[in-house]
Amino acid sequence: MEASMITNGGVVTVKKSQPVLVQPESATPNGFYFLSSLDQAIPITMQAIYCYERSGDNVGDVLKKALAKVLVHYYPLTGRLAPTPEGKLAVACTKRGATFIEAIANCDIKMLGDVRVPKLDISRKLVYTDPSIMDLLEVPLLTAQVTRFRCGGFTLGIAMSHCITDGAGAMTFINSWAQTARGIPITVVPFHDRTILKSRVPPQINYTYKDFVSITDVSDMAMLFKQQPTIYQAFQFDSHKLATLKGMAMSEDNVTSCTSFTALAAHVWRARSQALNMKPRQLTKLRIMVDFRSKFETMALPVGYFGNAVTTVSCLCTASDLVERPISFVVGQIKNAIESVTEDYVRSRIDYEDVYKPQLSSVGTLVVSSWTRLAFDAANFGWGAPAQFGSGGLVEELGLFLPEGEGKKGIVVILGLPISAMKTFQELVKV
């Protein structure tokens, strides 16, 4: 297979080998693997691209052999999704295998530019997907592509089912794979019993969830996204800019404490809503991804829990309130939402999703996911830490926060908007 992409002013050609299926090197459990309601809520594929500046001629062989070893621990990744008699999803542990591809590029790796910013032409070449597979039940739960570059560097392009795990779980798997490639024992053994997040009988729904509030598009935003291409950009906020935003928030309305994340999320939400030219009466929603691994008290989630241990909380207000009221109002909403995530909130959310199977809408919504605490640097397969890391693709309503700068004290925001809105956002988001 051969494909070309144009980036950084040049044409990049990538020749891919035929995909192979990698199976665990020793026996693993059979049967069906339970998925919680949270696992089934987002049946999409996550993508990631790791860039390394050096490698060896045997990099593909090293990674493939290490993958077979680590899949003994992460055996559900070799199965496929399957329906249950109750109309839900599970994983059939049939050992069909993880998909593995080797490829060669005709250029130096620097021609890729900043891989943190999603570029469809790049991700198609560096992250393998089989366009002939249309059925969700046939999609591999893990696909890995190793692409070698002329300079000696390589990329690792990952596609992983969100039904299997969240970002933190995916990162733990990659880092365990890297440790295995270096010939050392994995430091985190995955915990696979997801029934600890099973819905309760009878269900106990104790909260309302703004996440599922339906929003009417009175500002013709959908038309804007339809008429103009969405472009993605990176916006850097160093420690000084973050301190400025926190200072602005704490100077008003008796806000005595504020995290960098909260201040930045409030700032980005406001600027995005203005850039989309929302009418004053337009409802707008901020959905925040919250990792609840540390929130459980009566029965703490085991270390290494391999599954979706994230939920979302939402803030909802009109565009006029969002823009005209002080930023401390927005910060206060975000703080209260995040603090509402408790073990009981999560248990209730699981029951709610199991009973109602609600649908999420992207209208007027910004989803913020922070990866600032994930250990990207630990993905050392034997040739050093990755020089770059990025997501292969983002949905248009998602804003991704990544670590930035020395000591990772800054944050870079990756965001996509229609061209005209992006021009406005660039100005509004400046600090």
Summary of the structure (lengths in Angstrom):
residues: 431
radius of gyration: 21.9
end to end distance: 46.1
largest distance: 61.4
contacts: 1386
relative contact order: 0.18
helix: 32%
strand: 26%
